[in-house]
Amino acid sequence: MLNPFRFSAALLTLLPLAFASTPILAQKPPIQITADLTDAPRKLYHAEIDLPVTAGPLTLTTPQWIPGTHQPYGPAQAITGVVFTANGQTIPWRRDDVDLYQFHLTIPQGVTTLHAHLDCIVTSRVTQKLAVLEWEKLLLYPAHTPVREISIQPSLKVPAGWGIGTALTPLVNGPAPAAGTITRYAATNVEQLQDSPVITGQYFHEFPLAPEIAPRHFIDTVSDAPEDSNLRPSVLAELNNLVREADALYGSHHYDSYHFLLTLSDVAGGEGLEHGQSSDNGVGEKGYADDAHQLREADLLPHEFTHSWNGKYRRPAGLYQPDFATPQQGALLWVYEGMTQYLGNVLAARSGLETQAQYRDMLAQTAATLDATPAREWRPTSDTAVAASLLRGGNSTWQNWKRGQDYYWEGELLWLDADTLIRKMTGNKKSLDDFEKIFLGKGGNTRALIVPYTFDELVADLNAVAPYDWAAFLHDRVYKINPRADVDGMERGGYKLVYKDKPSASERVLAAGSRSRGLNCWFSIGLRIGDDGSIGDVRWNGPADKARLAPGEKIIAVDGKIFSTEALRAAIRSAKGGTEPIHLIVQADSFVSTAEIDYHDGERYAVLERVDGTPAYLDDITKPLTKPEKAPAEAKKAAE
Ligand SMILES: [Zn+2]
């Protein structure tokens, strides 16, 4: 059956109609949901849900396609203990034979409220000291109804003494709730509730950011150890800068207030999931403890923050469906994620979360890695977006001959290309910043809502900044086979991608801060290799591939010595300019054999090199737009 709520192409061209995605709350009383996280340390979340019903057949569903994950990743497998009751009687249920996310029930005469209990087994983003609630884990609501039209009123119970961070609006403002009590939040709709996660933990902090900017911004942190969630003054100064820089770049907001939600834990794991009024971020426990760790995470918060504009407010039409059951279509992910990848890194540099030099080092890595991905000879970037749900996750075996979610990094190079082109065509008077104000600021400041767009609107908005054949520009770079990475933006920006025999300063900092360093020999012999000699991937058609090495094998010895990354590095160096191959002993499953890599060009590490006498647009792009705030200690030092 055709879904009448699906956007038609005609409707999408009419922005005022698209704005109708403002919450429309049905006349029925809202669903009441209480999330009970008091058992979170035992990996169980509980929900008590009261649904307004009428007698007759009823189909309820749990979410399947979760916005931002770009794949059908709903919690159906983890839901357990489902019991329906009404007027003191248990109501039987039956799962749908085809859509396994759906429950069918028959509501007896005289029943107006159905109670549902369910538990969700949660094994990630939860520890003894903290928990993250993405509401889709506990949601159950009528199927075949647009989720923005289902009214719901959430409540939350957390372990005694744990603080709560969320963009939801508490019904009662005041001191933190007493131990064991329930916090009630204002009614919203199922679409917005799914978009409003919660973090809670024993070691909770809420830091206001850039207080002069309206609406308000906060970073809420939880961690396993008390010191980790108490962020350094320098990090808070950089996050103040981030809020100011985003304000200057985008010139609009689409939220009532914004909360960066951040877990710092080696147990809870990494995360970066965008929401309209918040973001769910997870880093290691020392993620922001020092500059080396911070460099690894430099673009995380700017990236997820940018999604509030690009991805949440403005969303590709195919990625915005009326419910969480209709498959999302990823064709324009090179805008949703690719442009966010570009802007997130630019904002990281502008706000001081990384330096301009570090930005260039990371960009060199990105470009070189994409350039050394032979799968680009058969698969265009557009296909990595369309097939995103197939490519997400997975392991590294022959990844370079398959491609991953390359639309992120291809998008970064593409939008740098567009930015420098606009700067060149306008004598550096205009830039992609001007485009963002148009494209991401339609309607001015708004509350949280979703306004879908098409490829044609993107092209029209680019033309409004600088007339050009943008449709062909985008088509050539995204939809065609391009065997080489797009380095035009870097070169027009005054820098050239080159290979040196020593890693960049940033690469050395990252390696020093990493537990499992391995050796970066991807651009030389073509191997991803761990500290213990395990081969993660082999570059298709590279020197190690020609030596018949394979992912999953393990190098035991190099040139007669037991394997170590230093021994392999020394072998690559000593083979340079000679004729003698690098001799290896390799373990494959339970067999051992020898291999010879015929490679003589030495170590190769990607860096950007300034091309003298050309405009340095790349440096203009990463310069702050606002006056940067220094951390108190640094400001004091500078004043002395
Ligand atoms: Zn993203």
Boltz pocket constraint, residues with backbone or C-beta under 6 A from the ligand:
constraints:
  - pocket:
      binder: B
      contacts: [[A, 272], [A, 274], [A, 303], [A, 307], [A, 336], [A, 337], [A, 340]]
      max_distance: 6.0
